[in-house]
Amino acid sequence: MMKEFLIDKYARLLKLVEGIVLKLKMYNTRANAHRARKLFVEQSGRSVLNAKIKRSIKQYARKRFGSAAYWPFLALYTEVRGTFIEGWIPFDYFLHVLEPKLNPPIYRELGNQKTFDYRRFGDFAIKPLFLSISGLYYTSELEIIEEDRLKEFLLEYNDHVVVKQAFGGGGKQVRFMHSSEFKPEMLERGENYVIQPRIKQYKTLNDLYPDSVNTFRVTTFLKKDGTVSIVYVILRFGVDGSKVDNLSSGGQCIEIDPEGRPAKISYDDYGNPGGEVHKNTGYRFADLELPMFPGIIEKCKSAHRHYPFVRLIGWDVCVDETGVPRLIEWNTDRPTFDMEDALFGPFFPDDKEF
């Protein structure tokens, strides 16, 4: 009897602690929304939020999400879009409530393990030259190779390679170098890495911006009936000499509609418009022709069907010089959602699919 009492007491205490932790996480996330809105207003020189709109936002938050406290991100989205639109999902709700249901943590961590992408998705993924796992070197077929042989191969390879940390994100922990420059001591002890060839990208995308491999972010959603739908597609590209196209690293993006047509205006990570042409190359975004777009969509849908353990996945796909879509990485842990929903959504105007 005492044992059951202690177990029940421990369970209630644990639930109380979890509730406190969630409140702290919500507080910190919402503080980010307030800072981002303030920064956007300062940069744009305008604000559309007023008392009437704020009341409408809080009424919507209370009705759909059960609390008016979800208003900060909705207010940010309103500033970015220039008007309030019902149907948005505030990022704090997505991050702390919805995503754990859609992408359970035990399954979404696998998306970070880049060393096994080729084994999981075959030729859709870029075939690695070598892998570094647990301090050992492996071929793409998971055969151990001695360090001296690896260095000898890379010296003879005589081309550019990409060295990616298994759990790196946002373009960070990615190094570009000539194969002859690789040294094992570059790798951090205890981390796993992928060493792969640098893709020569499709001419149109290279003309848009040649210094980074410019990728499509295709976000797919596994519906209740088992079919896979497209939430949104954006094309990301670097600027100002950057070697990566990630928005969090200073890149920009344009939306691509379901028919593969590019939008006219680009945006940065904060939702600021970047104009109708690339700032460095002068390439007009509306002139982009993307004949490979249907193939990209089908590849991403098929890949998601082969990993039904999570329902929302962000696929980063480049196109090689022959026009073949190739997977750079897939994102199951916090796939980008908030600013895209503000700019191009609402993506989920109701909760029927959840």
N, C-alpha and C positions, 0 to 999 in steps of 0.2 A: 504493500500500500504506500509506504514511504517512498519507494523507488518510483512509482507512477507519479506521485506528487512532485518529486524533484524533476522528473522528466518534463512534466507539464509546466512547471515553473521555469525551467530552462528554455523551453520552447517559446513561452510568452516573453521572456527576457530577450531572446534572440530576435523575435519579431519586433520588439520595441527598438532594439539597437538598429535593426535594418531600416526601420522607419525613420530614425534620426539620421542615419547615413544618407538615405534617399533625399531627405529635406536639405541636407548640407550640399549634396550634389546639385539639386535643383537651384539652390541659392547661387552657387558659383556659376552655373550655366547661364542663369538669367542675368547675372552681373555682366557676363560677356555680351549678352544681347544689348544691355543698356550702353555699354562702351561702344559697341559696333554701331548702334544707331546714332550716338553722339558724333562719332567719327564720320559717318556717312553724311550727316547733316552739315558738318563743318566743311567736308570736301565738296559737296554738291552745292552748298550755299542756299539750300531750300529745305523746307519742311512742310509736309501736308497734314501732319497729325494735329488734331485739335480736340477739344473736349467731347464734341459730338461723336467723332470717329472713334475716340478712345472708349466711349461708352458702348458703341457697337461692337468693338473688338472684344471687350470684356463679356458682353452678353453672349457672343458667339462662343468664346472660350468656356464660359460656364455651361452653356447648353450642350456643347459637343464633348468637352473634355472633363467636365465636372468641377471646374474651378476657374475663376477669373484670373487667378495668379499666373496663368499661361499667357497673359497678354504681351509681355516684353518682346518676344520674337515676332509675334504677329504685328506689333507696332513697327519693328525693324523692316519686315517684309513690306508693310504699307509705305514706308518712306522710300524703299528701293523701287517699288512698282509705281508709286505715285498715287495709289488708291487702295482702299481696303477691299479684299475679295474673300468672301466666305468660301471655305473649302481647304484653306491652307492647314498644314500640320505644323505647329510650333516645334522648333528643334529640341527644346527641353523635353517635351512629351515624346517625340520620336526617340530620342537618345535613351531616356530612362524608363520609358513605359512600353512603347511600341516595338522598338528594335529587339529587346530581349525576348519578346514573344515570336517575332518573325524569324529572327536569327539567334537561336539559343547559343549562349557562349561556348558550350562544349563543341559545337559544330562550326561556328564562325571562325574559330582560331585557325582552322586548317587553311583558310584562304590566305593567311600570312606566310605559309610555309612554301616559299617560292622554289625551293630546291626540288619539289616534286611536281611542279606544274606540267612538265613535259611527259612524265609518267602518267599523269591523270588525264591530260587533254590531247596527247599525241601531237600530231603535226600542226594543230591549231596554235600550240605554244612554240616559242622559239627553242630549237634544240640547243641545249647547253654544250659548250666545249668540255667543261669540267665542273664538278661540284666540290665544295669544301664542307664536309659534314663531320662534326665531332673531332676535329683536328686531323682528319684523313682526307685524301683527295680521291675523287671517283670520276669515272667517265660517265657519259650520259646513260650508259647501260648499267650503272652502279657497280662497275668493276674497279677495284682499288688500283691506283696508279702511284708510283713512287714520285716524290717531289722533284727529283732530278729529271725524270722523264717528262713531267709536266712542264718544267721550265724549258727543256729542250724543244718540246712541241711548240710552245708559245713563241719561242725565238724564231723557229722555222715558219710559223704561221704568218708572221710578217704582215699583220693587219690590225685594225682597231678592234678592241674588245670592250665589253661592259662588265664591270664587277659589281654585283648587287648583293647587299646583305639580305638574308632571308626575311627578316621582320622589319625592314626599312619601309618608310611610307612617305608620301608627298614628294618623291624625287630625292629624298635625303638618303644618305648611305649608298649612293650610286656613284661609281667612278668610271670615267671614260679615259682610256689610255691606249697607247700602242701596245701590242702584245709583248714586245721586247722589254717594255718598262715594268711588267708585272714582277713583284717580289712577294713571296709568301709572308714576310713580316708586315706587309700592309694590312693583313687581315687581323681583326681583333680576336684575341683568345676567347674561346667560349661562344663565338658567333658562327653561323653557317652562311655560306655564300654560293652564288651562282656566277660562273664565268661564261659569258656567251658572246657570240659575234655581234658586232654593231650592225643593225639593219640599215641597208641602203633603201631609203623610202621612195615611194611612188612620186613621179616627177611633179605632178600638180601640187602635192603636199610639200615637196621640197622647194618649189617655187614660192609657195606661201611664206615659208620661213625655213632656211636650210640648216640652221645651227642646232636645232633639236629634232628628235623624232616626234612628229606631231601625231597625237593619238585621239581616237574616238573614245569617249566615255559612254558606253551603252549600259543603261541600268535596266535590268530585267526583273520581273516579278512573277513568282509562281502562284497562280491563282488556285482557288479552292478545288476547281475541277481538274487540276493537274496540267492545265495549259500554261504556257509562258507568254506573258505580254511584255511590251516595251513601255517603260515608264517615261524615259526621255533619252535623247541622244545629243551630245555636244561634241564639237571638235575643238580640242585644246592645242595651243601652239605657244612656243616661247617668244620672248621679245628681248631686245637690247643685248644680244649676244649670249643669252642663257642657253645652256646645254640641255635643260629639261623644260617640259611644257606644263608642269603642274601649276594649277592656280595658286596653291599655297606657297609656291616658290616664285611668284611674280608673273606667271603666264596669263594668257587671256583665252577666251572661248567664244564660239558662236553656237547657236542652236541649229540643229539639223532636223527638219520636219520629217514625218513618217514616209514621205516619198523621196527623201534624200536631198531635198532642196535646202541650201544654206540660207541662214538669216542674213540680213544686211549689216547688222550692228554687232560688234563684239563687246564683251564685258570682262572685268577683272574679278578677283576673288571677293571683292567687297560690294559688287553689284554696280560699280561705276561704268558707264558706257565708254567704249574705246574708239568709236568711229566706224566708218564704213570700209576703211582700208587698213592693212597692216602698217603699223607706224614705222617699221624699218624697211620693208620691201615694197610698200605701196600696192601690194596685191589687193584687189577688190574682192571682198568676201562673197558677194553675190555672184561673182563669176566662177566660183569653184564648181567643177563638174566631177561628180563622184559615182562613176559607173559601178564601182565595187560595193556600193552601199547595201544592196539586197543581200549580198554574200556575207557582209559583216553581221547583219541582223540575224541571218539564219545560223551562222556559226555560234553566236552568243546564246540564242535560244536553245540550240542543241546542247551546248555545253552546260547550261543550267539544268536541262532535263536529266543530265548525267550526274548532277549533284543536287538532289531534291531535299537535302537536309536543312537548307536555309531558303527563305522565300524571296529575299531581296539581295541582288548581287550587282556590283558595279564592275564592268569589264573594260579594261584599257587595251584598245586594239590599234595597232599600227597597220600600215599597208606597205608591203615591200615593193621593190622596183618593178616587179612583174605584175603587180596588182592583186597579190594574194594577201588576205587579212591574216595577221599574226598576233597572237595574244602576248601582250607585255606583262600584265598581271591581272588578277581578279581580286575584288575587294568585298569581303563578307563582314568585316568588322568596321562599322560606321561608314558604309558607302556614302559618298557625298550626296546631300539631300537638301539642306536648308536653303542655300542661296539659289539653287536651281528651282526649287519650288516657288520661291519668291519671284524670280524672273520669268519663268516659263510655265508655272503651274496655275492653279492647284492640280497636283497629280492624283490625289486621292480625296475627291470632294465629299465622300461619305465613307462609312466604315463597313460596308457590306462585304468587302473582300477580305477583311481582317479576321 
